[in-house]
Amino acid sequence: METLAEVEAIEVRLQSLERQNRITKGAMTLLGIALAAVVLMGQAKSPKSVEAGSLILRDMRGEVRAMIGPAPDGAFGVFLFEGGKVRVGLSIAQSGMAGLGISDRGDTPWRPDCQA
């Protein structure tokens, strides 16, 4: 027959094992949830389009190099920058009139040699 001390030792050991078992079950549950989340995130479809009011592209120094979006005068277009100034612009005014502007570093506008 077992003594009272042996029974108490077994009881303490059993409580310790039950506590470890609860911790292990909790950890495995969290691991399962994390794994399921990773699998579900991997299956999420990426959007086919991006919507924004404007798109600004900057170079490695942080300077604006290109912009697609509205101009201060309300026109909407594509503008390419160099030295902080618009060098090329293709735009459509609110009136519907299209515009193309090109200038060099000296701010000399390019004029096409067109004859009607």
C-alpha positions in Angstrom: 0.0 0.0 0.0 1.2 3.5 -0.8 1.9 6.0 1.8 0.3 9.4 2.1 3.6 11.1 1.0 3.7 9.0 -2.2 0.1 9.8 -3.1 0.7 13.6 -2.6 3.9 13.3 -4.8 1.9 11.6 -7.5 -0.9 14.2 -7.2 1.6 17.1 -7.5 3.2 15.4 -10.5 -0.2 14.9 -12.1 -1.1 18.6 -11.7 2.2 19.5 -13.3 1.5 17.3 -16.3 -2.0 18.6 -16.7 -0.7 22.2 -16.7 1.9 21.3 -19.3 -0.8 19.6 -21.4 -3.0 22.8 -21.2 0.0 24.9 -22.3 0.8 22.6 -25.2 -2.9 22.5 -26.4 -3.0 26.3 -26.3 0.3 26.6 -28.3 -0.9 24.1 -30.8 -4.2 25.9 -31.2 -2.4 29.2 -31.8 0.0 27.5 -34.3 -3.0 26.1 -36.2 -4.7 29.4 -36.4 -1.6 31.1 -37.6 -1.0 28.4 -40.2 -4.6 28.7 -41.4 -4.3 32.5 -41.6 -1.1 32.2 -43.7 -2.8 29.8 -46.1 -5.9 32.0 -46.4 -3.8 35.1 -47.0 -1.9 33.3 -49.8 -5.1 32.5 -51.5 -6.5 36.1 -51.5 -6.7 37.6 -54.9 -4.7 40.7 -55.6 -6.7 43.7 -57.1 -6.6 44.1 -60.8 -6.6 47.9 -60.6 -5.5 50.7 -58.4 -7.5 53.8 -57.9 -6.0 57.1 -56.8 -6.5 60.8 -57.4 -3.0 61.1 -58.8 0.2 59.1 -59.1 3.6 60.7 -58.3 6.9 59.0 -59.1 10.0 60.2 -57.3 13.7 59.4 -58.0 16.2 58.1 -55.4 16.8 61.7 -54.1 13.0 62.2 -53.6 12.6 64.6 -56.4 9.3 64.3 -58.4 10.1 62.9 -61.9 6.6 62.2 -63.2 3.0 62.8 -62.3 -0.3 61.4 -63.6 -3.2 63.4 -62.4 -4.8 66.8 -62.2 -2.8 70.0 -62.8 -3.4 73.2 -60.8 -5.4 74.7 -63.7 -7.9 71.7 -63.6 -6.4 69.9 -66.7 -5.7 66.2 -66.3 -2.6 64.7 -67.8 0.8 63.1 -67.7 3.7 65.4 -66.7 7.4 64.6 -66.7 9.7 66.7 -64.5 13.4 67.6 -64.6 15.0 70.0 -62.2 11.7 70.6 -60.5 10.1 71.9 -63.7 7.6 70.3 -66.1 9.6 69.4 -69.2 6.9 67.3 -71.0 3.2 67.5 -70.5 0.3 65.8 -72.2 -3.0 67.0 -70.9 -6.7 67.4 -71.5 -8.3 70.7 -70.3 -11.7 70.7 -68.6 -13.0 72.2 -71.9 -11.9 69.0 -73.7 -9.0 70.7 -75.5 -5.9 68.5 -75.7 -2.4 70.0 -75.1 1.2 68.9 -75.5 4.0 70.9 -74.1 7.7 70.2 -74.3 10.5 72.5 -73.1 14.3 72.2 -72.7 16.5 73.1 -69.7 16.4 76.7 -70.7 12.6 76.7 -70.5 12.5 77.2 -74.3 9.3 75.6 -75.5 9.4 73.2 -78.4 7.4 74.3 -81.4 6.6 71.7 -84.0 7.4 72.8 -87.5 3.9 72.2 -88.9 2.5 73.7 -92.1 -1.1 73.4 -92.9 
